[in-house]
Amino acid sequence: MIGIVLGSGLGPLADAVVVEREVSFAEAGLPASSVPGHDGKFLFGKLGGTSVVLMKGRVHLYEGHAPRLVTAGVRWMVEQGIQKLILTNAAGTLNLGFPPGTWMMLSDHLNLTGTSPLVGADFIDLSAAYDAAWRAEFRAAATASGMPLHEGVYAGLRGPQYETPAEIRMLRTLGADAVGMSTVLETIQARSLGIPVAAFSCLTNWAAGITAAHLDHHEVLETGKQAAQAMIGLLTDVLGRS
């Protein structure tokens, strides 16, 4: 069984799942997200013939939640029996070769949240945070279908404010290709439990200072909805061969 977490505006991905049952965040002991575009429920069903648990929405550090609570959904899905985890998010793009409206598969990340869900726990190795073999499957499937799929480094920040142009210049210097406010803690949590991870950023907008445009969460949601169909095809293709 595969766990899938849907980020901002990516709810249409749930439409591709043949749903067998639903569990609200409240029923699972999780708080509901206060952010538009995060419905707050788990969907059990099939995607591409593979059993999945879809986490429709997530909670964030910037809502005031502790790191362990932010990653409680990952632990809950592991308790339900998931063996792999796919994370999606909406992100700003820093790479001039990765335009808005396309997808980036994470090859690595920068945890700039200043925290971890593992505080007080043992050390874990994150040399291969994102599973190389699984990434190769997604890369091959995207190439075969003609879907543009970039690969790069995701910078995870705490938020809720968007970054300043100076911060974006700093992130580019550090090697980031995209920036957002989720995913890194979930990856750390999953890897600590031995769960392989693949993650994808829907690049919804240019990061601050790259263009003169103002950043707007409504733009994030709308671009996410428009780009969701490409990811539905990719996930259905790869999971259908699992």
C-alpha positions in Angstrom: 0.0 0.0 0.0 1.3 3.5 -1.0 0.7 6.6 1.1 0.2 9.9 -0.9 0.1 13.4 0.6 -1.6 16.1 -1.4 -0.3 19.7 -1.1 -2.0 23.1 -1.7 -4.4 23.1 -4.7 -3.6 19.4 -5.6 -7.0 18.1 -4.4 -8.0 17.1 -8.0 -5.5 14.2 -7.7 -8.0 12.6 -5.4 -10.5 12.4 -8.2 -8.4 9.7 -9.8 -8.7 7.4 -6.8 -11.4 4.8 -6.6 -12.4 5.6 -3.0 -13.4 2.7 -0.7 -13.6 4.6 2.6 -12.8 8.0 4.1 -11.4 8.9 7.5 -11.4 12.5 8.7 -8.3 14.0 10.4 -10.4 14.3 13.5 -11.2 10.6 13.5 -7.5 9.9 13.1 -6.6 12.2 16.0 -5.2 14.9 13.8 -6.1 18.6 13.8 -7.8 20.0 10.7 -5.8 22.3 8.6 -6.8 26.0 8.6 -5.3 26.6 5.1 -7.4 26.8 1.9 -6.8 23.9 -0.4 -6.3 21.4 2.5 -9.5 19.4 3.1 -8.3 17.3 6.0 -9.2 13.7 5.4 -7.7 10.3 4.4 -9.0 8.4 1.4 -8.5 4.7 1.1 -8.8 3.2 -2.3 -7.1 2.2 -5.5 -5.0 4.2 -8.0 -3.7 2.5 -11.1 -4.9 -0.8 -9.4 -2.6 -0.2 -6.4 -4.0 0.2 -2.9 -3.4 3.8 -1.6 -4.0 6.0 1.4 -4.5 9.5 0.2 -3.9 12.3 2.8 -5.9 15.1 1.4 -4.3 18.1 2.9 -1.7 18.5 5.7 -1.0 20.7 8.7 2.0 23.0 8.9 4.5 24.5 11.3 3.2 28.0 10.4 -0.2 27.1 11.7 1.4 26.9 15.2 1.7 23.1 15.3 4.6 21.3 16.8 6.9 19.2 14.5 5.6 15.9 15.9 2.0 17.0 15.1 2.9 18.1 11.6 4.2 14.6 10.9 1.4 12.7 12.8 -0.3 11.9 9.5 2.7 10.1 8.2 3.0 8.0 11.3 -0.8 7.3 11.1 -0.5 6.1 7.5 2.5 3.9 8.5 0.3 2.4 11.2 -2.3 1.6 8.5 0.3 -0.4 6.6 1.8 1.9 3.9 5.1 0.6 2.6 6.1 3.7 0.5 5.3 7.4 0.6 4.7 9.9 -2.1 4.7 13.6 -1.0 3.4 16.5 -3.2 3.6 20.2 -2.5 3.1 23.5 -4.2 6.3 25.5 -4.4 7.9 28.6 -5.8 10.5 28.1 -8.4 14.0 29.6 -8.2 15.4 27.9 -11.3 15.0 29.8 -14.5 14.9 26.5 -16.4 11.9 25.3 -14.3 9.0 27.5 -15.2 5.7 27.7 -13.3 3.1 25.1 -14.3 5.6 22.3 -14.4 6.7 19.7 -11.9 10.0 19.1 -10.1 10.9 15.7 -8.6 12.9 16.2 -5.4 16.5 14.8 -5.5 17.3 16.3 -2.1 16.2 19.0 0.3 17.4 21.8 2.6 15.7 21.7 6.0 15.6 25.4 6.9 12.6 25.1 9.3 14.9 25.1 12.3 13.4 22.0 13.7 12.8 18.3 13.3 10.1 15.7 14.2 12.9 13.5 15.7 14.0 15.8 18.5 14.9 13.5 21.4 15.2 10.4 19.1 18.2 8.6 17.6 20.3 9.7 14.7 19.2 8.7 11.2 21.0 8.7 7.8 19.5 11.0 5.2 22.2 10.4 2.5 19.4 9.1 0.3 16.3 10.8 1.6 14.5 10.3 -1.8 14.6 6.8 -3.1 16.9 6.6 -6.2 15.3 3.5 -7.7 11.8 4.9 -7.4 12.9 8.2 -8.8 14.3 6.3 -11.8 10.9 4.7 -12.4 9.1 8.1 -12.3 11.8 9.6 -14.6 11.4 6.9 -17.2 7.6 7.1 -17.1 7.7 10.9 -17.5 10.1 10.7 -20.4 8.0 8.0 -22.1 4.8 10.1 -21.8 6.5 13.4 -22.8 5.7 15.0 -19.4 8.3 17.6 -18.4 9.7 16.5 -15.0 12.5 18.5 -13.6 14.7 17.3 -10.7 16.2 19.4 -8.1 16.6 20.6 -4.5 13.7 21.8 -2.4 14.2 24.3 0.4 11.7 23.8 3.2 11.1 27.0 5.3 8.8 27.6 8.2 6.6 30.4 6.8 3.8 31.6 6.8 5.3 34.7 5.1 6.7 34.2 1.6 10.4 34.8 1.2 12.0 38.2 0.5 14.1 38.7 -2.7 17.2 38.7 -0.6 16.2 35.3 0.9 15.6 33.9 -2.5 19.1 35.0 -3.6 20.5 33.2 -0.5 18.5 30.1 -1.3 19.8 30.0 -4.9 23.4 30.4 -3.6 22.7 27.4 -1.3 21.7 25.3 -4.3 17.9 25.3 -4.0 15.7 25.0 -7.1 12.3 25.4 -5.4 11.0 26.7 -2.1 8.0 25.8 0.1 6.7 25.3 3.6 6.2 21.6 3.9 7.5 18.1 2.9 11.0 18.1 4.6 9.7 17.1 8.1 7.4 14.5 6.6 10.4 13.0 4.7 12.5 12.9 7.8 9.7 11.2 9.7 9.1 8.6 7.0 12.8 7.8 6.6 13.2 7.4 10.3 10.5 4.7 10.1 12.2 3.0 7.1 9.7 4.1 4.5 11.0 5.0 1.0 10.0 8.4 -0.2 9.4 10.1 -3.5 8.4 13.8 -3.6 7.2 16.2 -6.2 6.8 20.0 -6.2 4.1 21.6 -8.4 5.9 24.8 -9.4 3.2 27.3 -9.1 5.0 30.7 -9.3 8.3 32.4 -9.6 9.9 33.1 -6.3 10.2 36.6 -5.0 12.4 39.0 -6.9 12.7 36.8 -10.0 9.8 38.8 -11.6 7.9 41.9 -10.5 4.8 39.9 -9.7 3.3 39.8 -6.2 2.9 36.3 -4.6 -0.6 35.2 -4.0 -2.0 32.0 -2.4 -4.9 32.0 -4.9 -2.4 31.8 -7.8 -0.8 28.8 -6.0 -4.1 27.0 -5.8 -5.2 27.7 -9.4 -1.8 26.7 -10.9 -1.9 23.5 -8.8 -5.3 22.6 -10.1 -4.2 23.1 -13.7 -1.0 21.0 -13.3 -2.7 18.2 -11.3 -3.7 16.2 -14.5 -0.1 15.6 -15.5 0.7 14.2 -12.1 -2.4 12.0 -12.1 -1.2 10.4 -15.3 2.4 9.9 -13.9 1.2 8.4 -10.7 -1.4 6.1 -12.4 1.3 4.9 -14.8 3.9 4.1 -12.2 1.6 2.7 -9.6 -0.2 0.6 -12.2 3.1 -1.2 -12.8 3.8 -1.7 -9.1 
